[in-house]
Amino acid sequence: IEMWGVKANLITKGSVISPKINKLISKLKLHPLTKFTHQFTPHGVTGFVILQESHLSIHTWPELLYVHMEVLTCSKDVRFSVLDSLIESQFSPEYYEIAELIY
């Protein structure tokens, strides 16, 4: 998932990103095992969640108003149909692209 034009205040701090990640995981019906976020100086966040189903990662560049996120899963039960509305409600990007790869 690539997002452009995301307001910097939504992606600058781990304390703001973590609840967004938690909501995504919950709405997608994924099962977190371990979570980690790293706060960069002066700004930007990398977050990683190990899931029962695989992992979710997020990387933010507030100075570019840009977010890259990956949701990898081996589960066929994930509700990816809600992903568009989640991206819009949690990040409000001006533009985003979702690339779905199914193996």
Summary of the structure (lengths in Angstrom):
residues: 103
radius of gyration: 12.9
end to end distance: 17.4
largest distance: 39.2
contacts: 288
relative contact order: 0.28
helix: 31%
strand: 36%
